[in-house]
């Protein structure tokens, strides 16, 4: 039994939000530990530079990986369910790379007892929220037809 496209989109959103939630929760714990002075500094100075640099490197890598992974979904002849499955895979790869970057920045903040590294986490979360799957985002990223976009918004 094939799932309705709207249901497939909801599953993609749940996975997406779960990845965001993991970073957000861990970062809040780190922020409370730092602000509450519950940690001692084990400063590793190299991480002070690598953490923000990693953010910019990951932005480039995730965009390229997404383009490579999404390519099969851009074919016009394949059904919407297959396009959504391909998008889901590409989106998980993109979000996993961003999640790794955000979690690394949070760990650096914890190790160095420096709340400033959570700015990188905030930027990562902002980018992840900007890529939250919606019919409009899917329309542009996998070039949906009007009919396919309507299938994502109609009740199943």
Wavefront OBJ file of the C-alpha trace (Angstrom):
o trace
v 0.000 0.000 0.000
v 1.420 3.350 -1.047
v 1.280 6.223 1.397
v -0.416 9.412 0.350
v 2.109 12.109 -0.678
v 0.953 14.359 2.163
v 1.651 11.536 4.632
v 5.110 11.035 3.111
v 5.803 14.755 3.529
v 4.712 14.569 7.172
v 7.147 11.703 7.805
v 9.953 13.745 6.230
v 9.038 16.706 8.462
v 9.017 14.535 11.597
v 12.509 13.228 10.832
v 13.682 16.761 10.039
v 12.285 18.170 13.289
v 13.726 15.277 15.309
v 17.204 16.110 14.020
v 16.661 19.771 14.924
v 15.326 18.805 18.343
v 18.407 16.779 19.202
v 20.735 19.701 18.605
v 18.435 22.185 20.318
v 18.070 20.036 23.451
v 21.785 19.275 23.741
v 22.685 22.930 23.155
v 20.280 24.083 25.856
v 21.876 21.654 28.308
v 25.320 22.971 27.328
v 24.169 26.582 27.730
v 22.785 25.887 31.215
v 25.991 24.117 32.229
v 28.156 26.979 30.996
v 25.983 29.744 32.430
v 25.576 27.846 35.693
v 29.367 27.421 35.905
v 28.863 23.659 36.253
v 31.818 22.888 33.991
v 35.517 23.424 34.136
v 37.399 24.643 31.128
v 39.434 22.080 29.187
v 40.152 24.633 26.485
v 41.441 23.253 23.232
v 42.336 26.421 21.347
v 42.359 24.785 17.908
v 38.629 24.098 18.308
v 37.987 27.818 18.714
v 38.898 28.259 15.053
v 37.809 24.907 13.680
v 34.240 25.082 14.991
v 33.133 28.154 12.977
v 35.228 27.086 9.976
v 33.492 23.716 9.996
v 30.138 25.495 9.693
v 31.137 27.103 6.399
v 32.724 23.903 5.107
v 29.575 21.931 5.939
v 27.358 24.475 4.174
v 29.257 23.817 0.946
v 29.463 20.036 1.404
v 25.792 19.584 2.311
v 24.675 21.607 -0.709
v 26.795 19.501 -3.047
v 25.736 16.210 -1.455
v 22.100 17.280 -1.717
v 22.463 18.075 -5.426
v 24.112 14.720 -6.118
v 21.562 12.733 -4.108
v 18.486 14.567 -5.426
v 19.408 14.208 -9.106
v 17.230 11.071 -9.707
v 14.161 12.929 -8.395
v 14.501 15.600 -11.063
v 13.411 13.236 -13.812
v 9.904 14.095 -14.971
v 8.692 10.549 -15.603
v 9.035 9.119 -12.116
v 6.052 9.018 -9.734
v 5.722 11.506 -6.899
v 6.207 8.796 -4.255
v 9.659 7.985 -5.665
v 10.531 11.692 -5.877
v 9.576 12.076 -2.220
v 11.594 9.010 -1.211
v 14.644 10.411 -3.007
v 14.073 13.811 -1.394
v 13.802 12.147 2.018
v 17.174 10.453 1.548
v 18.814 13.657 0.303
v 17.281 15.663 3.133
v 18.452 13.206 5.803
v 21.998 13.414 4.427
v 21.828 17.217 4.379
v 20.412 17.400 7.903
v 22.877 14.839 9.287
v 25.803 16.919 8.043
v 24.338 20.053 9.590
v 23.493 18.205 12.792
v 27.080 16.996 13.094
v 28.322 20.558 12.698
v 25.890 21.866 15.315
v 26.671 19.132 17.805
v 30.413 19.657 17.308
v 30.005 23.372 18.045
v 28.010 22.552 21.191
v 30.711 20.149 22.383
v 33.382 22.788 21.724
v 31.323 25.264 23.761
v 31.160 22.729 26.592
v 34.855 21.801 26.455
v 36.051 25.388 26.225
v 33.369 26.715 28.606
v 32.617 29.377 25.996
v 29.000 30.219 25.210
v 30.012 32.085 22.040
v 30.298 28.763 20.179
v 26.552 28.373 20.553
v 26.222 31.103 17.904
v 27.391 28.475 15.415
v 24.714 26.167 16.784
v 22.099 28.898 16.343
v 23.214 29.507 12.745
v 23.052 25.777 12.060
v 19.569 25.519 13.563
v 18.472 28.548 11.527
v 19.647 26.890 8.339
v 17.926 23.647 9.298
v 14.650 25.473 9.977
v 14.981 27.271 6.635
v 15.137 23.863 4.936
v 12.033 22.518 6.706
v 10.195 20.537 4.029
v 7.074 22.293 2.745
v 5.206 21.913 -0.543
v 6.799 25.189 -1.701
v 10.337 24.027 -0.830
v 9.727 20.691 -2.553
v 8.327 22.477 -5.601
v 11.605 24.315 -6.049
v 14.059 21.622 -4.939
v 12.623 18.688 -6.881
v 10.781 20.683 -9.543
v 7.253 19.492 -8.807
v 4.485 20.008 -11.313
v 1.359 21.873 -10.204
v -0.500 18.543 -9.993
v 2.222 17.025 -7.790
v 2.203 20.073 -5.509
v -1.592 19.803 -5.227
v -1.211 16.154 -4.179
v 0.975 17.287 -1.265
v -1.657 19.698 0.023
v -4.849 17.701 -0.513
v -6.300 15.343 2.055
v -5.619 11.642 1.532
l 1 2 3 4 5 6 7 8 9 10 11 12 13 14 15 16 17 18 19 20 21 22 23 24 25 26 27 28 29 30 31 32 33 34 35 36 37 38 39 40 41 42 43 44 45 46 47 48 49 50 51 52 53 54 55 56 57 58 59 60 61 62 63 64 65 66 67 68 69 70 71 72 73 74 75 76 77 78 79 80 81 82 83 84 85 86 87 88 89 90 91 92 93 94 95 96 97 98 99 100 101 102 103 104 105 106 107 108 109 110 111 112 113 114 115 116 117 118 119 120 121 122 123 124 125 126 127 128 129 130 131 132 133 134 135 136 137 138 139 140 141 142 143 144 145 146 147 148 149 150 151 152 153 154 155 156
